[in-house]
């Protein structure tokens, strides 16, 4: 059966494949021809000849019906898991003859969804038909498929013909981002004494901060920054330039893909990485993503699009060599029992499963144990112990 299916598919893609009615008509034509040969009856020759001529015409017309059609694909915008993926195709007929009664087949990857089919009854000369459809998404990933197929049996329906047209597609589905209202992992990460001074060269539009210097008033400066006592002394308006004190708010979200993961826990870890990264940005942190698989100089990802793209396609690889972690406050997402990593002081760990927890030179790190059978959103919002 598999050989027969491969053979019929080969016929359909390279030439034409007889439909069920086509096989029946071909059998009848051969039967009448054999009967005419035995009986030498001329009318039987005529019947078999007419049937064979009809089959020949029916075999030549389907490829002509598909000839010249142009299929183009609009870029597919990335979406987050659980958000439908929108796909758009344009089928254009540049020929002088109308085309009709054919199918457009978009062979999606099995992991993304079922094969999509659209039937078009008539496409006039110069006309473009736009086919839009959406598919539900359940799992993150980066999906590729290179072509779109056109299939028809018109006009007689005796032979099927399929032709492939290059229309490469790339669909990016980002991991789900949990709506965290609070996250002690992020809120308490880093060193308590990591404060530093940062000079703002422009006059600030508020009265907070420490006065760095005084300068003459310029048009447009806020009046609340005028230092009246100094202005009275110099006989001209003087305004304050401020420098503000801010805490060091940089955090690294590190996903240990080199550990041994089960599928459910690893998918939760990817969702956690995306959620923690997004929450850190919302809270004003300078957040970066670190992956062992990102070798070379580009192992720290900062731009949100690059981070989400990397998380969409990341896979676990237990045989992978571990590269050194940056010496900054880190949220370490790992599987229990993995090889211990030396993390900077002030870091936090999120561990899936039961097993040992990594330590630093300063001692045991604060760790959050995640139960894969409980809601991840709730567990990420509990206090770290």
N, C-alpha and C positions, 0 to 999 in steps of 0.2 A: 504493500500500500504506500509506503514512503517513497519507493522508487517511482511508482505511478504518479504520485503527487509532484515529485521533483520534475518528472518528465513533462507533465501537463503545464507546470509553471514555466519551464524552459520554453515550451512551444508558445505559450501566451506572451512571453516577454520578447522572444526572438522573432516570432512570426505570428501565427494565430493558433488558438486552441479550440477545437470543435466543442460547441455546447451539446447538451444532451440531445436536443432536436437535430443538431448537425450530425451526431453519430448515428441516429436513427435513419436520417435521410441518406447518409453515405452507405449504410447497410442495405437499404432498399435499392439504391442505385446499383450496387454490386450484385444483389440478388436478381434484379431484372436483367442485368447484363449476362449473368450466368445462364439464366433461363433462355434468353435470346440465342445464346451460343448453342444450347442444346436443341432448341426447337427451330432455329433459323427463322423465327417470326420477326418481321420487320418492325411491327408496332412496339415490341418489347425493346428493340434497339433504340427506338425513338424516345420511349419513356426513360430508359436509363441515361441516354444522352442529355435529355432535358434536365434530369436531376443533377448530373455531373456538372453541366453548365451553370446551373443555379448555385451549386456549391462553390464553384470557382469564383463566380461574381461575389458571393457572400464572403469569401475569404479575402478578396482584394479590397473591398470597400472599408472595413474597420480601420486598417492602418491609414488610409487616406483621410478618414474622418478625424484622426488625431494629429495628422501632419500639420505643422506650422503653429500649433498652440504654444503660447508662452506663459509660464507660471513664475511669478515672483512672490517673495515672502517679505512682509514687513518685519523690522526688528522686534524681537520679543522682549518686553520690559520685565525686569526681575520682579518677583513677588515674594512675599513671606509665606511660609507653609500655612495651610488652611485657607489662603486667599486664592480664588480661581485664577488660572493662567489664561490670558487672552492671546489668541493666535489669529493672524489675518493673512490670507492668501489672495492674490489677484491673478485671475485667469484672463488672458488677453487673446483675441482672435485677430491677427493682422492680415489674414487671408481675404480674398474677394468672395469666397463662398461661406455661407453660414455653417456653423458647426453645432451639432446637437446630439442629445441622447448619449451622454458620456458621464463617467464618474470621475471625481477627483478624490484620490485616496492619500491621506497623510499618515504614513506608517510611524506612529509614535513609538518610542521605546516601551517595552512591556512594563518596566518599573514606573513609568510615568502615567500610562493610561492605555485604553483600548485604541485600536486603529480607527481613525475618523474617516467617514465616507460622505461625500456630497454629490448628489445627482444634479446635473444641469441639462435642462430640456432643450434649450436653444440659445446660441450665442451668435449674434449677428456680426457681419464684417465690421472690423474696427471697434467692436464693443469689448468692454472689460467688465468681468463679473468679480465682485469682491465677496469672498467667503470668510465670515468671522465666526469663530466658535470659542468656547471656553471649556476648560477641563478643571475638575477639582484637584487640589494638591493636598497631599497628606504628609509627605516626607521631603525634607530638604534634599538638594542635589544639584548637579550640573548635568544636563541631558543634551545629547547631540543626536541629530539624525540628518542624513545628507541629501535626501531626495523627496520628491512627491511623484506619485504615480497617476497616470491617466488610463482609464479602462473603458472600453466600449464594445458592444456587439452590434451596433447600428450598421445598416438600416434593417437587416433581415433577422438578426438575432440568432444566426446559426454558428458564428465563430466569435470567440472572445479574443480581444487584442489589448495588451497592456504595454505602455511605454513609460519609462522613468525619465524624469526631468530633474536636473540638479537644482535644488532649492534648499541649501544648507540652513539648518536651524540650530540655535543654542538657547536652551531655556534654563535660567538660573532661578532656583527656589531657595531663598534664604531660610535659615532656621527660625523657628518661632521665637518671638521676643515676649517674655512674660511682663505684664504690667506691674512692676514692683512698686509698692507705696513706700517701703522702707527696706533697707538692706544693711544690717550691721556689719557684714563682711566688708563693704565698701566704706561705710561711714567711719569705721574704726581702724582702717588700714593705715600703715605708715608710722613714722616716728612722731611722738608728741612734740619733740623739740625741733622739728624740721621747719622752723620759721625763718624767713629771710626778708630782706628789704628789697623792694623793687621801685625804681624811680620812674615816674610818669613824666615825660618831658612837657606834656601839655597841661595847662591849668585844668584841674578837675572841676566838674560842675557840682561839687558838694563840699561840705565843710569837714569831712572826715579825713584823717591822716595827720601826718606831722609836717610842719612847714619846713621846706628845704631851703628856700631862698625867697627874696623879694625882688620884684622887677617893676618897671614902669607900666602903668595901665595901658592896654591896647583896646582899640574899638572892638566890642563884642565880648570882652571878658565879663563874667558874672560879677555883679556888684557885691555879692556876699563874700567874695574873695578879697575885697579891698581891706588892707590893713590900715585902719584910720589913724592910729597913733603915729605910725611911720610916715603916712601921707602928710599929717600936720607938721611933722618935723622937717620934711624936705620941701614942703610947699607944692607938691604934686601927688597925684594918686599913685599909690603903690599896691600891687596885688601879690598874693602868696602863690608860690609854686609848691605843690604837695608831693610827698612820696608816701606811698601806702605800704603797710605791713600785711603780707599775705602768707598763709601757710603753704608749705610745699605740698601740692595736690596732684601728684602724678602716681598712677597705679598701672601695673602690668597684669593683664589677664593671661595666664599661661595654661594651656591645655596639654596635658601629658599624653600625646598620642603614642608614645613609645611603650606605654604600659599595656598589660593584657586586659582587654575589656570584653564584656559581653555586649551584645548589640543594644539592648535596652538601656543599659547604663551609659554607654558611649553617646547614644543619641541624647540622653538627658544632659550629659556633660556639655555637648555642643550647644544645646538650648540654654544651659546655664551661662556659658561663655558669652553668647550673644546678649543675653538679658543683663548680665553684670556689666558688660561693656556699654550698653545703651544707658543703663542706670547711672554709671559713672559719668558719662557725658552730660546727662541731665543735671547732675549734682555739681557740675563745674570742674570735674577732674580732667586732667590730661591723660586719657586712657589709651593704651596700646595693647595689641594682641601679640603674643609670642607663641609660636608653634615649632616643635622640633623638626617638623618636615620642611620648614622654611629655611633651607640651608643658605650659607653664604652671608652676605652683608645685609640681605633683605629679610632677616628673621623677625624683625619688629615691624608690625603693620599699624599705621596710625589712621589713615583716611577711612572713614566709615564704609565706603563702597568696597574698598579692598579687604577690609576686615570681614564684612558679611560675605563677600565672594569666597574668601578663603575658608570660612566656616561652612559655606554651602557645599564645598567639595572635599573637605578634610575627611580622611579615613584613618583608622587606627592601624598601626604597623609595629608589631611587637619586636621585630628584628632591627628596628631603626636605631642608629647611633644617637645618643643624647648630646646635644650641643649645650654650651654653658649658658646659664640664665643671666639676665642683666641684674646688676646689683642695685635694684630698686625695690620698693614695696610691691609685693607680688601676691596675687590671688592664684594659688596653685590648685588646679583641677586635676585629680588623679584617681586611679583605682587602687583599692587596698591591696597590699602585698607587692606593689611596684617598688622598683629600686629607689632608695631614698635620694632625694635631691637636696643640695645645700642651698637654702633659701635665706635671703637677707632678714635681719631682725625687723619685726613689725609686719611680716607677711602673714597671710592666712591660708589655710588649706580647706578644700572641699573634697571629701573622700567618699567614693562609692564602694560599698561592700565592707567586709570585716577583715582587718589585718593591721599591719604596722603602719605607723604614721611617721613621716620624715621629720628629722630634727635639724636644728641649726646649731651653730657654735654657742648661741645664747641659751639653748635649751629647747624644750618641746614647743612647737608652734600651736597656736589656737587653731582648732580644726572643727569643721562641721561635717557630721556624718549624714549622708543622704541615703534614705531608704527608697529604692527604685519603685516600690509598690505604693508609695504615698505621693500626693501632689507636690511637684517640685516647687511651684510658686510659694506655697506655704512654708516649705522648709528653708528657702532662701531668705525669708523675712524673720527668722528666729534669731535670737542672740547667739553669738559664737561663744563656745565654752573652751 
